[in-house]
Amino acid sequence: MNDVNFSYTEQMLGTHAQSALIKLIYKKVMNVHPSTINEFSSGELVNFVQTDSLKLYDYVSCVGWLLNVPILLACCFTILFYLLGVSFFSGIAVFIVSFIVNALLAAKSAHFYELYMKK
């Protein structure tokens, strides 16, 4: 399967999962007693549903890459070691440092996102 088909399949799977979640949540909201729903306005409920379904879409569309990346990294590292020899390890060090920096930036971004959503 080429990259375009893979991306299309991921997007369709994510869209189907997002639509199914929205349907289930709205069906649940319709069956809940009205006195319990009065805690939230309809706008807040719609915001919750859209935010959660978007998170599910992002997760489902990335699952294929989570399964593919370890194999891809193993192949790339093997080829690089064959081509570069011992200097390959300096490339691995740069890779690890950039991975750690990226993880720290992602954690900070998630923290700012939580602060933004609380407002």
Secondary structure, DSSP 4 states (H G I P E B T S, - for coil): --HHHHHHHHHHHHHHHHHHHHHHHHHHHHHS-HHHHTTS-HHHHHHHHHHHHHHHHHHHHHHHHHHHHHHHHHHHHHHHHHHHGGGHHHHHHHHHHHHHHHHHHHHHHHHHHHHHHH-
